[in-house]
């Protein structure tokens, strides 16, 4: 989707980056503190909260360090929070102030990191393109894949580390390893992400007990996160489907 020129050419890069870092650091801190609190009050959710804290911490560090994928990753986290706020609105059919604030802060993360001038600090730099030997089409594929994978990550953490029986940690590990592979331009990364996505959807659809699948978020059922995360992971692998198929035909 092409942005309006006023947004695409918006300046204040340093200031917008600082605002995004402020919110990323806020959520990294809050979820980490919630992990410590959950250890005594909701021990079954301790790992999930610590996982979310680590997720936002990585986003904070990637944006602050100007890693080429940092903007994509943070935009994905912003999109994820905005979607969760909308899902809570649809599920509860009421406007919850805490979810409005949650969604607005995530929306600002995404908005603050938009535009060509912001991209020039990250993925528009030629050094990483030369290292991975990517043309413009390859950069677009990696961008879409990483952004979608990052959007899926909070939902994947909530589903994989939810208090239930099953190999949730293994599912999360495969998804994270797949994301690393995507960033390195490896085919195995695409396959790992697709496998984790399919496994997340199947495991979520297999849950039948509503009582054992509740979440600490208002009105939301844990399998919802599994389906959402799985679908986004499958979409993140989609841009590479045609190149992989062409290579196999050759």
N, C-alpha and C positions, 0 to 999 in steps of 0.2 A: 504494500500500500504506500503510495507516494504521499509524503507529508506536504501540507501547504508551505509555500515559500517562507512565510513569516516564521513558521516553526522550524523549518529546515535550516534557516540561516540565523537563528537566534543566537545571540552572543552570551556574555556572562558565563562562560564555560566553567571557570573556577568556582564561581558562586553557586551555580547549579550542582556542580559536583559535590560541594561542601554540604548542601542540603540533602542530597541523596545519601551521602556518608553518614549524616546525622541520623537519618531514619534507619539505615541499615545497622548502625551501631546500637541504636535504641532497641531494635528487635533482637539483635544478638544478645544484648545484656538482659532484656526482659525474659526471653525464653530460657536462658541459662539460669537465671534466678528462679524461674518457675520449676526448672529441673531440680534445684536444691530443695525448694519447698515441697515438691511432689514426692521427694524421697521419704518424707514423713507422713504426708497426707494422702497422696495418690501414687503409691510406689509403682503401680503397674504402668504409669505414664511417664515415669522418670526418664527412661531412655528416649522416648519420643521428644520430650521437651529439650533434652540435651542435644539431640540430633538437629532440631530446628535451630537451636542456638549456634551450633557449629555451621549449619548451612548459611545463616545470615552473616556469621563471622567470616566465612570464606568470601561471601559477596562483598563485604566491607573491605577486606584485604585486597581482593582482585581489583576493585575500583580505585582504591587508594594507591595501589602499586602500578596502575596504568597497564595492567596485563591486557593483551589484545582482546581477550574474550570477556574481560571484566564487565564491560557495558552490557553485553548480551546477557550475561548471567544475572546481573542486577535487574535488568528490565524483565527477565523471566520471573524473578522473585516478586517484583512489583505486580506483574500480571496475575501471579498466583494469589497474592493477598486480595487483589480486587475481585477475583473470581470467587474466593471463599466468602467475601462479604456479600456478594450477590447471591450465592448459594444459601447463606444463612437467612437473607431476606426472603427468598422464595420458600425456604423450608418452614420458617416461623410465621410468615405472612404478617410480620410487624417490623417496624424500624427500631432496631436495637442501637442505642447510642454508641456502645462500645464497638459494635461491628461497623458502624458508620465511620468512626474515627480510624479503625483498623483499615478499612478499605480506602479511605481518603489518603492516609499516610503512604500506603502502597502505591496508590495512583500517582502521588507526587514523586515517588522514586522513579517510576517509568517516565513521567513527563519531564523531570529534570535531566534525564539522560538522553533525550531525543535530539535529533538534528545533526547536520553534517559537520558542524564545528565541534560538536562533542565526539562524533565518530573519528575525527582527525586525531584525537588524542589516543584512540584505541585501535580499532580494526583497520583504519585507513592508513596506518603506518606500513611502509613497504617491507620492513625487515622480516616480519613473521611470514608474509606471503612468499618471499624468496626462500625462506628456510623450508617451508612445506611445499614449495613449487605449485602454488595455487593461482589460477587465473581468476577473472572477475566472477565467472560462473561458479567456480569452486568456493570462493569466499561467500557468495550468497547462500550456497547450500549449507556450509558450515554455520553461518549466522542463523538460519532458520532452525537448524537442528539443535544448536546449543541453546537458543532462546526457548524453544519448546521443551527441551530436556530440563532446563532450569525451572521453567514454569511447573513442570511435573514434580520437582524434587520435594517441596514441602508436603504435598499430598502423598507422595511415595513414602516419606518418612512417617507420616501419621498412620498410614495403612500398614507398612511393614513392621513398625515397632508398636503397633496397637497390642493391647493385652489379649492375645488369642493364641491358640495352638497353631503350629505351623512353622515353616522355615522363613519367617519374616526377615531376619537378619541376612540370610543368604540372598533373598530377593533384592534387598537394598544394596548389598555388596555388588551384585551383578549389574544393577542399574548405575551405580556410581562408577564402577570400572568401565562400563560402556561409555559413560560421559567422558571419561578421561581419554578413552580410545577415539571418540569423536574429535576431541580437541587436537589429537595427534594425527588425525586423518587416517586412521586405521580401519580396515574393513571389519576386523573383529569387534571394534567398538560399535559399529552399526548393528552387527548381529547380536551383540550382548544387550544393547538398548532395546532392540526389537523383542528379544527373548524375555527380558524383564517386563516389558510392556504387556506382552501376551500373558505371562504368568500372573501379573497383577490383576488383569481383567478376569481371568479364569478363577483365581482365588477369591476375588471379591464377589463374583456372581455365585460362588459355591456356598457363601455364608447364608444360613437360614435363620439363625437366632438373633432377633433384634436386640434382646437384652444383653447379649454378650458382645455386641458390636457398637455400643454407644461411644461417643467422644466427649471430651470436655468442652467442645465448642457448641454453642446453642443451636439445637434443632438438627444437627447434622449427624448422619449415620456413618460409621467407619467405612463400610463397603463403597460408599460414594467416593471416598478418596481413592480407593483402589481402582475403580473404574476410570475416574478422571486421570489419575497418574498413568495408568496403563494406556489409555487412549492417547495422551500427549506423548508418551514415549514411542508409541507406534508411529505417530505423526512426525516425531523427530527423526526417525529412521527413513521416512518416506522420500525425502529429497535425494537420497543415495540409491534408491531402488533401481532407477533407470540406468545409471552408470554401472552398477553391479551386474544388472541383467545383460547390458551390452558387452561387458567384459567376459561374462560366462558364455555368451553366444560366440564370441571370437575364439 
